[in-house]
Amino acid sequence: MENKRFLNVNDVADYLGISVPTAYKIIRRLNDELSKMGYLTVSGRVSKTYFEQKVYGGVTA
């Protein structure tokens, strides 16, 4: 993946090898978690750092 700070739905779908609708569900779930922690979120995008932390437990591949 490029040097992006935020991932869009196509990035997440490609990264995980899943469909776009499933990627939307994952982004929505992660953004809900971030919102509950008081962070500002953008619909359809997720923080790359937070995504990698949730997918890999903070260890990047």
Buried (B, 14 or more C-beta within 10 A) or exposed (E): EEEEEBBBBEBBBEBEEEEEEEBBEBBBEBBEBBEEEEEEBEEBBBBBEBBBBBBEEEEEE
